[in-house]
Amino acid sequence: MLVATRKYFHSAADLLGLEKSARRILLTPYRTVKVELVVEGDNGSLLQFIGHRVQHDNSRGPMKGGLRYHPTVDEDHAGALAALMTWKTAVVDVPFGGAKGGINCDPATLSRRELSAVTREFIAHLHDVIGPNIDIPAPDINTNTEIMGWIMDEYSKYSGFTPGCVTGKPLQLFGSEGRTEATGRGVMYCLESALERDGKALAGRTISIQGFGNVGSNAARLMAERGGKVVAVADQYGAVANPQGLDIPQLMAHTRKAGTVKGFADAEALASADILSVPAEVFIPAALEDAITTDNMKQVTAQYIVEAANGPTTPEAHEYLVSQGKVIIPDILANAGGVTVSYFEWVQNIQQFSWDYERVVQELEKKMKKAYRDVQRLADDYEVDLRRAAFMLGITRVGQASSARLQGAGALVPSRRGK
């Protein structure tokens, strides 16, 4: 992940003509925190974990990014995702920088009490370096609204009533309407924008989705409601397909009971890996990173690839797919709906004034479609793919903000030059 992020950064930096010193400044994290977490387990034994928080950049505002609870969480991984958040928030033009982190635990092995204790211990270590004007955590893999509520409660013990210290909270704890589906909705808006550019509509398009968690399931539901035909869905246990289109509400009901898409009636059963080769015009990777690699990139049938997950396409696979004329809407644009509605939640918390659902949806559509237009315009100007254009846009905005803050410093990013 770190290697891929750096590669994409340098590719965009080459096009922008960035000097080595500017690249070093923009890549170096503002702060890296590593803490030991020790709590008592339900059986009286001591549980030990390591928590990480990498705060990458605050030139455009307080740092923002998710907390991931997964055994693979480490400093390098968190650092790569924190940098992606910096560029992502700049691409959608919300006033945040990037951060990321989490705990190297597996929540499936912990009781609710143990999970709460680990979370609260983490915030006890971090409370001095996070907050509504410093760094605002949010949900990520294996974290949810309940955990964000625990974070708000623990942080408030040190700083009083501070709902803006974290986003993705339950509605009863000052969360935002529309936050749960925000990332999936943003994916849909980006796809609609790409299709509109090619003179197509979402209605009638065939779609396959890898991953059916919060993002994948909501993207599927919303696109089906607009006439998109979801013909295949995969998760880690298996895949199901129906060329006539899957009944998404029924599939969501099935997964709530079974914990997997596997076994869904009125669909052909497939292996998880077969999702790439299912005939579909659109493929949405919405699981973990490195879903499309040199090993399977030639199996991709879709013309449009919308990266709902972070880092689902390796650099080598990206170059191959682009050379084949595929349209890849990159993660730092496609899945930015979540952080955009997190921004809306933060604004509501700061103002202590709630928005209704309709306003959240309207504002999200406006933000996401403008971001797509900004990236597409840059891609056209430089005759590059959308990923390079998105990185160029994010780097330019961050570089300009950093330059404005540095007294007497020259510009980190040269003036824009199109081809």
Contacts in CASP RR format, 6 or more apart in sequence:
PFRMAT RR
TARGET T0000
AUTHOR 0000-0000-0000
METHOD contacts of the structure
MODEL  1
MLVATRKYFHSAADLLGLEKSARRILLTPYRTVKVELVVEGDNGSLLQFI
GHRVQHDNSRGPMKGGLRYHPTVDEDHAGALAALMTWKTAVVDVPFGGAK
GGINCDPATLSRRELSAVTREFIAHLHDVIGPNIDIPAPDINTNTEIMGW
IMDEYSKYSGFTPGCVTGKPLQLFGSEGRTEATGRGVMYCLESALERDGK
ALAGRTISIQGFGNVGSNAARLMAERGGKVVAVADQYGAVANPQGLDIPQ
LMAHTRKAGTVKGFADAEALASADILSVPAEVFIPAALEDAITTDNMKQV
TAQYIVEAANGPTTPEAHEYLVSQGKVIIPDILANAGGVTVSYFEWVQNI
QQFSWDYERVVQELEKKMKKAYRDVQRLADDYEVDLRRAAFMLGITRVGQ
ASSARLQGAGALVPSRRGK
1 76 0 8 1.000
1 77 0 8 1.000
1 80 0 8 1.000
1 81 0 8 1.000
1 289 0 8 1.000
1 290 0 8 1.000
1 310 0 8 1.000
1 311 0 8 1.000
2 76 0 8 1.000
2 77 0 8 1.000
2 79 0 8 1.000
2 80 0 8 1.000
4 80 0 8 1.000
4 311 0 8 1.000
4 314 0 8 1.000
4 315 0 8 1.000
5 80 0 8 1.000
5 83 0 8 1.000
5 84 0 8 1.000
6 27 0 8 1.000
6 80 0 8 1.000
7 315 0 8 1.000
8 315 0 8 1.000
8 387 0 8 1.000
8 388 0 8 1.000
8 391 0 8 1.000
9 23 0 8 1.000
9 26 0 8 1.000
9 27 0 8 1.000
9 83 0 8 1.000
9 87 0 8 1.000
9 391 0 8 1.000
9 395 0 8 1.000
10 23 0 8 1.000
11 388 0 8 1.000
11 391 0 8 1.000
12 388 0 8 1.000
12 391 0 8 1.000
12 392 0 8 1.000
12 395 0 8 1.000
13 22 0 8 1.000
13 23 0 8 1.000
13 395 0 8 1.000
15 382 0 8 1.000
15 384 0 8 1.000
15 388 0 8 1.000
15 392 0 8 1.000
16 392 0 8 1.000
16 395 0 8 1.000
16 396 0 8 1.000
16 413 0 8 1.000
16 414 0 8 1.000
17 414 0 8 1.000
18 26 0 8 1.000
18 395 0 8 1.000
18 412 0 8 1.000
18 413 0 8 1.000
18 414 0 8 1.000
22 399 0 8 1.000
22 412 0 8 1.000
22 413 0 8 1.000
25 402 0 8 1.000
25 412 0 8 1.000
26 57 0 8 1.000
26 395 0 8 1.000
26 398 0 8 1.000
26 399 0 8 1.000
26 402 0 8 1.000
26 412 0 8 1.000
27 83 0 8 1.000
29 54 0 8 1.000
29 55 0 8 1.000
29 56 0 8 1.000
29 57 0 8 1.000
29 79 0 8 1.000
29 82 0 8 1.000
29 83 0 8 1.000
30 55 0 8 1.000
30 56 0 8 1.000
30 57 0 8 1.000
30 58 0 8 1.000
30 63 0 8 1.000
31 54 0 8 1.000
31 55 0 8 1.000
31 129 0 8 1.000
32 52 0 8 1.000
32 53 0 8 1.000
32 54 0 8 1.000
32 55 0 8 1.000
32 75 0 8 1.000
32 79 0 8 1.000
33 52 0 8 1.000
33 53 0 8 1.000
33 54 0 8 1.000
33 55 0 8 1.000
33 125 0 8 1.000
33 126 0 8 1.000
33 129 0 8 1.000
34 50 0 8 1.000
34 51 0 8 1.000
34 52 0 8 1.000
34 75 0 8 1.000
35 50 0 8 1.000
35 51 0 8 1.000
35 52 0 8 1.000
35 122 0 8 1.000
35 125 0 8 1.000
35 126 0 8 1.000
36 48 0 8 1.000
36 49 0 8 1.000
36 50 0 8 1.000
36 51 0 8 1.000
37 48 0 8 1.000
37 49 0 8 1.000
37 50 0 8 1.000
37 51 0 8 1.000
37 103 0 8 1.000
37 118 0 8 1.000
37 121 0 8 1.000
37 122 0 8 1.000
37 125 0 8 1.000
38 46 0 8 1.000
38 47 0 8 1.000
38 48 0 8 1.000
38 121 0 8 1.000
39 46 0 8 1.000
39 47 0 8 1.000
39 114 0 8 1.000
39 117 0 8 1.000
39 118 0 8 1.000
39 121 0 8 1.000
40 46 0 8 1.000
40 47 0 8 1.000
40 117 0 8 1.000
41 47 0 8 1.000
41 111 0 8 1.000
41 114 0 8 1.000
41 117 0 8 1.000
42 111 0 8 1.000
42 113 0 8 1.000
42 114 0 8 1.000
47 110 0 8 1.000
47 114 0 8 1.000
47 118 0 8 1.000
49 103 0 8 1.000
49 104 0 8 1.000
49 105 0 8 1.000
49 118 0 8 1.000
50 103 0 8 1.000
50 104 0 8 1.000
51 73 0 8 1.000
51 101 0 8 1.000
51 102 0 8 1.000
51 103 0 8 1.000
51 104 0 8 1.000
51 122 0 8 1.000
51 125 0 8 1.000
52 73 0 8 1.000
52 74 0 8 1.000
52 75 0 8 1.000
52 78 0 8 1.000
52 101 0 8 1.000
52 102 0 8 1.000
52 103 0 8 1.000
52 104 0 8 1.000
53 78 0 8 1.000
53 99 0 8 1.000
53 100 0 8 1.000
53 101 0 8 1.000
53 102 0 8 1.000
53 126 0 8 1.000
53 129 0 8 1.000
53 130 0 8 1.000
53 135 0 8 1.000
54 75 0 8 1.000
54 78 0 8 1.000
54 79 0 8 1.000
54 81 0 8 1.000
54 82 0 8 1.000
54 99 0 8 1.000
54 100 0 8 1.000
54 101 0 8 1.000
55 63 0 8 1.000
55 82 0 8 1.000
55 98 0 8 1.000
55 99 0 8 1.000
55 129 0 8 1.000
55 135 0 8 1.000
56 63 0 8 1.000
56 79 0 8 1.000
56 82 0 8 1.000
56 83 0 8 1.000
56 85 0 8 1.000
56 86 0 8 1.000
56 97 0 8 1.000
56 98 0 8 1.000
56 99 0 8 1.000
56 100 0 8 1.000
57 63 0 8 1.000
57 83 0 8 1.000
57 86 0 8 1.000
57 97 0 8 1.000
57 98 0 8 1.000
57 398 0 8 1.000
57 402 0 8 1.000
58 97 0 8 1.000
58 98 0 8 1.000
58 134 0 8 1.000
59 97 0 8 1.000
59 398 0 8 1.000
59 399 0 8 1.000
59 401 0 8 1.000
59 402 0 8 1.000
59 405 0 8 1.000
60 89 0 8 1.000
60 90 0 8 1.000
60 95 0 8 1.000
60 96 0 8 1.000
60 97 0 8 1.000
60 397 0 8 1.000
60 398 0 8 1.000
60 401 0 8 1.000
61 95 0 8 1.000
61 96 0 8 1.000
61 97 0 8 1.000
62 95 0 8 1.000
62 96 0 8 1.000
62 97 0 8 1.000
62 131 0 8 1.000
62 132 0 8 1.000
62 133 0 8 1.000
62 134 0 8 1.000
62 135 0 8 1.000
62 136 0 8 1.000
63 82 0 8 1.000
63 85 0 8 1.000
63 96 0 8 1.000
63 97 0 8 1.000
63 98 0 8 1.000
63 99 0 8 1.000
63 134 0 8 1.000
63 135 0 8 1.000
63 136 0 8 1.000
64 85 0 8 1.000
64 89 0 8 1.000
64 94 0 8 1.000
64 96 0 8 1.000
64 97 0 8 1.000
64 98 0 8 1.000
64 99 0 8 1.000
64 135 0 8 1.000
64 136 0 8 1.000
64 138 0 8 1.000
64 167 0 8 1.000
64 339 0 8 1.000
64 342 0 8 1.000
64 343 0 8 1.000
65 81 0 8 1.000
65 82 0 8 1.000
65 85 0 8 1.000
65 98 0 8 1.000
65 99 0 8 1.000
65 100 0 8 1.000
65 101 0 8 1.000
65 135 0 8 1.000
65 136 0 8 1.000
65 137 0 8 1.000
65 138 0 8 1.000
65 140 0 8 1.000
65 339 0 8 1.000
66 85 0 8 1.000
66 99 0 8 1.000
66 100 0 8 1.000
66 101 0 8 1.000
66 102 0 8 1.000
66 137 0 8 1.000
66 138 0 8 1.000
66 139 0 8 1.000
66 140 0 8 1.000
66 143 0 8 1.000
67 101 0 8 1.000
67 102 0 8 1.000
67 103 0 8 1.000
67 137 0 8 1.000
67 138 0 8 1.000
67 139 0 8 1.000
67 140 0 8 1.000
67 143 0 8 1.000
67 147 0 8 1.000
67 151 0 8 1.000
68 78 0 8 1.000
68 81 0 8 1.000
68 100 0 8 1.000
68 101 0 8 1.000
68 102 0 8 1.000
68 140 0 8 1.000
68 141 0 8 1.000
68 142 0 8 1.000
68 143 0 8 1.000
69 102 0 8 1.000
69 103 0 8 1.000
69 105 0 8 1.000
69 106 0 8 1.000
69 107 0 8 1.000
69 115 0 8 1.000
69 141 0 8 1.000
69 142 0 8 1.000
69 143 0 8 1.000
69 147 0 8 1.000
70 102 0 8 1.000
70 104 0 8 1.000
70 105 0 8 1.000
70 106 0 8 1.000
70 141 0 8 1.000
70 142 0 8 1.000
71 104 0 8 1.000
71 105 0 8 1.000
71 106 0 8 1.000
72 104 0 8 1.000
73 101 0 8 1.000
73 102 0 8 1.000
73 103 0 8 1.000
73 104 0 8 1.000
74 104 0 8 1.000
78 100 0 8 1.000
78 101 0 8 1.000
78 102 0 8 1.000
79 100 0 8 1.000
79 101 0 8 1.000
81 100 0 8 1.000
81 101 0 8 1.000
81 310 0 8 1.000
82 98 0 8 1.000
82 99 0 8 1.000
82 100 0 8 1.000
82 101 0 8 1.000
83 98 0 8 1.000
84 100 0 8 1.000
84 310 0 8 1.000
84 311 0 8 1.000
84 331 0 8 1.000
84 332 0 8 1.000
85 96 0 8 1.000
85 97 0 8 1.000
85 98 0 8 1.000
85 99 0 8 1.000
85 100 0 8 1.000
85 339 0 8 1.000
86 97 0 8 1.000
86 98 0 8 1.000
86 394 0 8 1.000
86 398 0 8 1.000
87 332 0 8 1.000
87 390 0 8 1.000
87 391 0 8 1.000
87 394 0 8 1.000
87 395 0 8 1.000
87 398 0 8 1.000
88 98 0 8 1.000
88 331 0 8 1.000
88 332 0 8 1.000
88 333 0 8 1.000
88 335 0 8 1.000
88 336 0 8 1.000
88 339 0 8 1.000
89 95 0 8 1.000
89 96 0 8 1.000
89 97 0 8 1.000
89 98 0 8 1.000
89 336 0 8 1.000
89 339 0 8 1.000
90 97 0 8 1.000
90 393 0 8 1.000
90 394 0 8 1.000
90 395 0 8 1.000
90 397 0 8 1.000
90 398 0 8 1.000
91 332 0 8 1.000
91 333 0 8 1.000
91 336 0 8 1.000
91 371 0 8 1.000
91 374 0 8 1.000
91 375 0 8 1.000
91 390 0 8 1.000
91 393 0 8 1.000
91 394 0 8 1.000
91 397 0 8 1.000
92 333 0 8 1.000
92 336 0 8 1.000
92 337 0 8 1.000
92 339 0 8 1.000
92 340 0 8 1.000
92 367 0 8 1.000
92 368 0 8 1.000
92 371 0 8 1.000
93 367 0 8 1.000
93 370 0 8 1.000
93 371 0 8 1.000
93 374 0 8 1.000
93 397 0 8 1.000
94 339 0 8 1.000
94 340 0 8 1.000
94 343 0 8 1.000
94 367 0 8 1.000
95 343 0 8 1.000
96 136 0 8 1.000
96 339 0 8 1.000
96 343 0 8 1.000
97 398 0 8 1.000
99 135 0 8 1.000
99 137 0 8 1.000
100 140 0 8 1.000
101 140 0 8 1.000
102 122 0 8 1.000
102 140 0 8 1.000
103 118 0 8 1.000
103 119 0 8 1.000
103 122 0 8 1.000
105 118 0 8 1.000
106 142 0 8 1.000
107 115 0 8 1.000
107 142 0 8 1.000
110 118 0 8 1.000
115 147 0 8 1.000
116 150 0 8 1.000
119 147 0 8 1.000
119 150 0 8 1.000
119 151 0 8 1.000
119 154 0 8 1.000
120 150 0 8 1.000
120 154 0 8 1.000
123 130 0 8 1.000
123 150 0 8 1.000
123 151 0 8 1.000
123 154 0 8 1.000
123 155 0 8 1.000
124 154 0 8 1.000
127 154 0 8 1.000
127 155 0 8 1.000
127 158 0 8 1.000
127 159 0 8 1.000
129 135 0 8 1.000
130 136 0 8 1.000
130 137 0 8 1.000
130 155 0 8 1.000
130 165 0 8 1.000
131 155 0 8 1.000
131 159 0 8 1.000
131 162 0 8 1.000
131 164 0 8 1.000
131 165 0 8 1.000
132 162 0 8 1.000
132 164 0 8 1.000
132 165 0 8 1.000
132 346 0 8 1.000
132 349 0 8 1.000
132 350 0 8 1.000
136 164 0 8 1.000
136 165 0 8 1.000
136 166 0 8 1.000
136 167 0 8 1.000
136 342 0 8 1.000
136 346 0 8 1.000
137 148 0 8 1.000
137 151 0 8 1.000
137 165 0 8 1.000
137 166 0 8 1.000
137 167 0 8 1.000
138 148 0 8 1.000
138 166 0 8 1.000
138 167 0 8 1.000
138 168 0 8 1.000
138 338 0 8 1.000
138 339 0 8 1.000
138 342 0 8 1.000
139 145 0 8 1.000
139 147 0 8 1.000
139 148 0 8 1.000
139 168 0 8 1.000
141 288 0 8 1.000
145 168 0 8 1.000
145 169 0 8 1.000
145 170 0 8 1.000
145 175 0 8 1.000
145 180 0 8 1.000
146 170 0 8 1.000
148 166 0 8 1.000
148 167 0 8 1.000
148 168 0 8 1.000
148 169 0 8 1.000
148 170 0 8 1.000
148 173 0 8 1.000
149 166 0 8 1.000
149 169 0 8 1.000
149 170 0 8 1.000
149 173 0 8 1.000
151 165 0 8 1.000
151 166 0 8 1.000
152 162 0 8 1.000
152 163 0 8 1.000
152 164 0 8 1.000
152 165 0 8 1.000
152 166 0 8 1.000
152 169 0 8 1.000
152 173 0 8 1.000
152 174 0 8 1.000
155 162 0 8 1.000
155 165 0 8 1.000
155 166 0 8 1.000
156 162 0 8 1.000
156 165 0 8 1.000
159 165 0 8 1.000
163 169 0 8 1.000
163 173 0 8 1.000
163 174 0 8 1.000
163 175 0 8 1.000
163 349 0 8 1.000
164 174 0 8 1.000
164 345 0 8 1.000
164 346 0 8 1.000
164 349 0 8 1.000
164 350 0 8 1.000
167 175 0 8 1.000
167 176 0 8 1.000
167 179 0 8 1.000
167 342 0 8 1.000
167 345 0 8 1.000
167 346 0 8 1.000
167 349 0 8 1.000
168 175 0 8 1.000
168 176 0 8 1.000
168 179 0 8 1.000
168 342 0 8 1.000
168 345 0 8 1.000
169 175 0 8 1.000
169 345 0 8 1.000
171 177 0 8 1.000
174 345 0 8 1.000
174 348 0 8 1.000
174 349 0 8 1.000
174 354 0 8 1.000
175 345 0 8 1.000
175 348 0 8 1.000
175 349 0 8 1.000
176 341 0 8 1.000
176 342 0 8 1.000
176 344 0 8 1.000
176 345 0 8 1.000
176 348 0 8 1.000
176 354 0 8 1.000
176 355 0 8 1.000
176 360 0 8 1.000
177 354 0 8 1.000
177 355 0 8 1.000
177 356 0 8 1.000
177 357 0 8 1.000
177 360 0 8 1.000
178 185 0 8 1.000
178 341 0 8 1.000
178 357 0 8 1.000
178 360 0 8 1.000
178 361 0 8 1.000
179 338 0 8 1.000
179 341 0 8 1.000
179 342 0 8 1.000
179 345 0 8 1.000
179 360 0 8 1.000
180 214 0 8 1.000
180 218 0 8 1.000
181 214 0 8 1.000
181 218 0 8 1.000
181 221 0 8 1.000
181 222 0 8 1.000
182 337 0 8 1.000
182 338 0 8 1.000
182 340 0 8 1.000
182 341 0 8 1.000
182 342 0 8 1.000
182 360 0 8 1.000
182 364 0 8 1.000
183 214 0 8 1.000
183 215 0 8 1.000
183 218 0 8 1.000
183 219 0 8 1.000
183 308 0 8 1.000
183 335 0 8 1.000
183 337 0 8 1.000
183 338 0 8 1.000
184 215 0 8 1.000
184 216 0 8 1.000
184 218 0 8 1.000
184 219 0 8 1.000
184 222 0 8 1.000
184 308 0 8 1.000
184 335 0 8 1.000
184 337 0 8 1.000
185 218 0 8 1.000
185 219 0 8 1.000
185 222 0 8 1.000
185 337 0 8 1.000
185 361 0 8 1.000
185 364 0 8 1.000
186 334 0 8 1.000
186 335 0 8 1.000
186 336 0 8 1.000
186 337 0 8 1.000
186 338 0 8 1.000
186 340 0 8 1.000
186 364 0 8 1.000
186 368 0 8 1.000
187 215 0 8 1.000
187 216 0 8 1.000
187 219 0 8 1.000
187 284 0 8 1.000
187 286 0 8 1.000
187 306 0 8 1.000
187 308 0 8 1.000
187 334 0 8 1.000
187 335 0 8 1.000
187 337 0 8 1.000
188 202 0 8 1.000
188 219 0 8 1.000
188 222 0 8 1.000
188 223 0 8 1.000
188 226 0 8 1.000
189 364 0 8 1.000
189 365 0 8 1.000
189 368 0 8 1.000
189 369 0 8 1.000
189 372 0 8 1.000
190 306 0 8 1.000
190 329 0 8 1.000
190 333 0 8 1.000
190 334 0 8 1.000
190 368 0 8 1.000
190 372 0 8 1.000
191 202 0 8 1.000
191 223 0 8 1.000
191 282 0 8 1.000
191 284 0 8 1.000
191 304 0 8 1.000
191 306 0 8 1.000
191 329 0 8 1.000
192 202 0 8 1.000
192 226 0 8 1.000
192 369 0 8 1.000
193 368 0 8 1.000
193 369 0 8 1.000
193 372 0 8 1.000
193 373 0 8 1.000
193 376 0 8 1.000
194 304 0 8 1.000
194 306 0 8 1.000
194 327 0 8 1.000
194 329 0 8 1.000
194 372 0 8 1.000
195 201 0 8 1.000
195 202 0 8 1.000
195 205 0 8 1.000
195 304 0 8 1.000
197 376 0 8 1.000
202 223 0 8 1.000
202 226 0 8 1.000
202 227 0 8 1.000
202 228 0 8 1.000
203 226 0 8 1.000
203 227 0 8 1.000
203 228 0 8 1.000
204 227 0 8 1.000
204 228 0 8 1.000
204 229 0 8 1.000
205 228 0 8 1.000
205 229 0 8 1.000
205 281 0 8 1.000
205 282 0 8 1.000
206 228 0 8 1.000
206 229 0 8 1.000
206 231 0 8 1.000
206 243 0 8 1.000
206 279 0 8 1.000
206 280 0 8 1.000
206 281 0 8 1.000
206 282 0 8 1.000
207 220 0 8 1.000
207 223 0 8 1.000
207 228 0 8 1.000
207 229 0 8 1.000
207 230 0 8 1.000
207 231 0 8 1.000
207 280 0 8 1.000
207 281 0 8 1.000
207 282 0 8 1.000
207 283 0 8 1.000
207 284 0 8 1.000
208 230 0 8 1.000
208 231 0 8 1.000
208 232 0 8 1.000
208 233 0 8 1.000
208 234 0 8 1.000
208 241 0 8 1.000
208 275 0 8 1.000
208 276 0 8 1.000
208 278 0 8 1.000
208 280 0 8 1.000
208 282 0 8 1.000
208 283 0 8 1.000
208 284 0 8 1.000
208 302 0 8 1.000
209 216 0 8 1.000
209 219 0 8 1.000
209 220 0 8 1.000
209 230 0 8 1.000
209 232 0 8 1.000
209 233 0 8 1.000
209 234 0 8 1.000
209 275 0 8 1.000
209 283 0 8 1.000
209 284 0 8 1.000
209 286 0 8 1.000
210 233 0 8 1.000
210 234 0 8 1.000
210 272 0 8 1.000
210 275 0 8 1.000
210 276 0 8 1.000
210 283 0 8 1.000
210 284 0 8 1.000
210 285 0 8 1.000
210 286 0 8 1.000
210 287 0 8 1.000
210 291 0 8 1.000
210 312 0 8 1.000
211 233 0 8 1.000
211 234 0 8 1.000
211 235 0 8 1.000
211 285 0 8 1.000
211 286 0 8 1.000
211 287 0 8 1.000
212 220 0 8 1.000
212 233 0 8 1.000
212 234 0 8 1.000
212 235 0 8 1.000
212 251 0 8 1.000
212 255 0 8 1.000
212 261 0 8 1.000
212 286 0 8 1.000
213 235 0 8 1.000
213 255 0 8 1.000
213 286 0 8 1.000
215 286 0 8 1.000
215 308 0 8 1.000
215 309 0 8 1.000
215 335 0 8 1.000
216 284 0 8 1.000
216 286 0 8 1.000
216 308 0 8 1.000
217 248 0 8 1.000
217 252 0 8 1.000
217 255 0 8 1.000
219 284 0 8 1.000
219 286 0 8 1.000
219 308 0 8 1.000
220 230 0 8 1.000
220 233 0 8 1.000
220 246 0 8 1.000
220 248 0 8 1.000
220 251 0 8 1.000
221 248 0 8 1.000
221 249 0 8 1.000
221 252 0 8 1.000
223 230 0 8 1.000
224 230 0 8 1.000
224 248 0 8 1.000
229 244 0 8 1.000
229 245 0 8 1.000
230 245 0 8 1.000
230 246 0 8 1.000
230 248 0 8 1.000
231 241 0 8 1.000
231 242 0 8 1.000
231 243 0 8 1.000
231 244 0 8 1.000
231 245 0 8 1.000
231 246 0 8 1.000
231 278 0 8 1.000
231 279 0 8 1.000
231 280 0 8 1.000
232 239 0 8 1.000
232 240 0 8 1.000
232 241 0 8 1.000
232 242 0 8 1.000
232 246 0 8 1.000
232 270 0 8 1.000
232 275 0 8 1.000
232 278 0 8 1.000
232 280 0 8 1.000
233 239 0 8 1.000
233 240 0 8 1.000
233 241 0 8 1.000
233 246 0 8 1.000
233 251 0 8 1.000
233 261 0 8 1.000
233 275 0 8 1.000
234 240 0 8 1.000
234 261 0 8 1.000
234 270 0 8 1.000
234 272 0 8 1.000
234 274 0 8 1.000
234 275 0 8 1.000
235 255 0 8 1.000
235 260 0 8 1.000
235 261 0 8 1.000
235 262 0 8 1.000
235 272 0 8 1.000
235 287 0 8 1.000
236 260 0 8 1.000
236 272 0 8 1.000
236 287 0 8 1.000
237 260 0 8 1.000
237 261 0 8 1.000
237 262 0 8 1.000
237 272 0 8 1.000
238 260 0 8 1.000
238 261 0 8 1.000
238 262 0 8 1.000
238 269 0 8 1.000
238 270 0 8 1.000
238 271 0 8 1.000
238 272 0 8 1.000
239 261 0 8 1.000
239 262 0 8 1.000
239 269 0 8 1.000
239 270 0 8 1.000
239 271 0 8 1.000
239 272 0 8 1.000
239 274 0 8 1.000
239 275 0 8 1.000
239 278 0 8 1.000
240 246 0 8 1.000
240 251 0 8 1.000
240 261 0 8 1.000
240 262 0 8 1.000
240 263 0 8 1.000
240 264 0 8 1.000
240 267 0 8 1.000
240 268 0 8 1.000
240 269 0 8 1.000
240 270 0 8 1.000
241 267 0 8 1.000
241 268 0 8 1.000
241 270 0 8 1.000
241 278 0 8 1.000
242 266 0 8 1.000
242 267 0 8 1.000
242 268 0 8 1.000
243 279 0 8 1.000
246 264 0 8 1.000
246 266 0 8 1.000
246 267 0 8 1.000
247 266 0 8 1.000
250 264 0 8 1.000
251 261 0 8 1.000
251 264 0 8 1.000
254 261 0 8 1.000
254 263 0 8 1.000
254 264 0 8 1.000
254 265 0 8 1.000
255 261 0 8 1.000
262 269 0 8 1.000
263 269 0 8 1.000
270 278 0 8 1.000
273 296 0 8 1.000
275 283 0 8 1.000
276 283 0 8 1.000
276 292 0 8 1.000
276 296 0 8 1.000
276 299 0 8 1.000
276 300 0 8 1.000
276 301 0 8 1.000
277 299 0 8 1.000
277 300 0 8 1.000
277 301 0 8 1.000
278 301 0 8 1.000
279 301 0 8 1.000
280 301 0 8 1.000
280 302 0 8 1.000
281 302 0 8 1.000
281 303 0 8 1.000
281 304 0 8 1.000
282 302 0 8 1.000
282 303 0 8 1.000
282 304 0 8 1.000
282 305 0 8 1.000
282 306 0 8 1.000
283 300 0 8 1.000
283 301 0 8 1.000
283 302 0 8 1.000
283 304 0 8 1.000
283 305 0 8 1.000
283 306 0 8 1.000
284 305 0 8 1.000
284 306 0 8 1.000
284 308 0 8 1.000
285 291 0 8 1.000
285 292 0 8 1.000
285 305 0 8 1.000
285 307 0 8 1.000
285 308 0 8 1.000
285 309 0 8 1.000
285 312 0 8 1.000
285 313 0 8 1.000
286 308 0 8 1.000
286 309 0 8 1.000
287 309 0 8 1.000
287 312 0 8 1.000
288 309 0 8 1.000
288 312 0 8 1.000
289 309 0 8 1.000
289 310 0 8 1.000
289 311 0 8 1.000
289 312 0 8 1.000
290 311 0 8 1.000
290 312 0 8 1.000
290 314 0 8 1.000
291 309 0 8 1.000
291 312 0 8 1.000
291 313 0 8 1.000
292 300 0 8 1.000
292 305 0 8 1.000
292 312 0 8 1.000
292 313 0 8 1.000
292 314 0 8 1.000
292 317 0 8 1.000
292 321 0 8 1.000
293 314 0 8 1.000
293 316 0 8 1.000
293 317 0 8 1.000
294 314 0 8 1.000
294 316 0 8 1.000
294 317 0 8 1.000
294 320 0 8 1.000
297 316 0 8 1.000
297 317 0 8 1.000
297 320 0 8 1.000
297 321 0 8 1.000
298 320 0 8 1.000
300 321 0 8 1.000
300 326 0 8 1.000
302 326 0 8 1.000
303 325 0 8 1.000
303 326 0 8 1.000
303 327 0 8 1.000
304 326 0 8 1.000
304 327 0 8 1.000
304 329 0 8 1.000
305 313 0 8 1.000
305 321 0 8 1.000
305 326 0 8 1.000
305 327 0 8 1.000
305 328 0 8 1.000
305 329 0 8 1.000
306 329 0 8 1.000
306 334 0 8 1.000
307 313 0 8 1.000
307 328 0 8 1.000
307 329 0 8 1.000
307 330 0 8 1.000
307 331 0 8 1.000
307 334 0 8 1.000
307 335 0 8 1.000
308 331 0 8 1.000
308 334 0 8 1.000
308 335 0 8 1.000
309 331 0 8 1.000
309 335 0 8 1.000
310 331 0 8 1.000
310 335 0 8 1.000
311 331 0 8 1.000
312 331 0 8 1.000
313 321 0 8 1.000
313 328 0 8 1.000
318 328 0 8 1.000
318 385 0 8 1.000
318 387 0 8 1.000
321 328 0 8 1.000
322 328 0 8 1.000
322 385 0 8 1.000
327 386 0 8 1.000
328 385 0 8 1.000
328 386 0 8 1.000
328 387 0 8 1.000
329 372 0 8 1.000
329 386 0 8 1.000
330 386 0 8 1.000
330 387 0 8 1.000
330 390 0 8 1.000
330 391 0 8 1.000
332 390 0 8 1.000
332 391 0 8 1.000
332 394 0 8 1.000
333 371 0 8 1.000
333 372 0 8 1.000
333 375 0 8 1.000
333 386 0 8 1.000
333 390 0 8 1.000
336 368 0 8 1.000
336 371 0 8 1.000
337 364 0 8 1.000
337 367 0 8 1.000
337 368 0 8 1.000
340 364 0 8 1.000
340 367 0 8 1.000
340 368 0 8 1.000
341 360 0 8 1.000
341 364 0 8 1.000
344 355 0 8 1.000
344 360 0 8 1.000
344 363 0 8 1.000
344 364 0 8 1.000
348 354 0 8 1.000
348 355 0 8 1.000
355 363 0 8 1.000
374 393 0 8 1.000
375 386 0 8 1.000
375 389 0 8 1.000
375 390 0 8 1.000
375 393 0 8 1.000
376 386 0 8 1.000
376 389 0 8 1.000
378 384 0 8 1.000
378 389 0 8 1.000
378 392 0 8 1.000
378 393 0 8 1.000
379 385 0 8 1.000
379 386 0 8 1.000
379 388 0 8 1.000
379 389 0 8 1.000
381 418 0 8 1.000
381 419 0 8 1.000
382 388 0 8 1.000
382 389 0 8 1.000
382 392 0 8 1.000
382 418 0 8 1.000
382 419 0 8 1.000
383 419 0 8 1.000
384 392 0 8 1.000
395 413 0 8 1.000
396 413 0 8 1.000
396 416 0 8 1.000
399 411 0 8 1.000
399 412 0 8 1.000
399 413 0 8 1.000
400 411 0 8 1.000
400 412 0 8 1.000
400 413 0 8 1.000
402 412 0 8 1.000
403 409 0 8 1.000
403 410 0 8 1.000
403 411 0 8 1.000
403 412 0 8 1.000
403 413 0 8 1.000
END
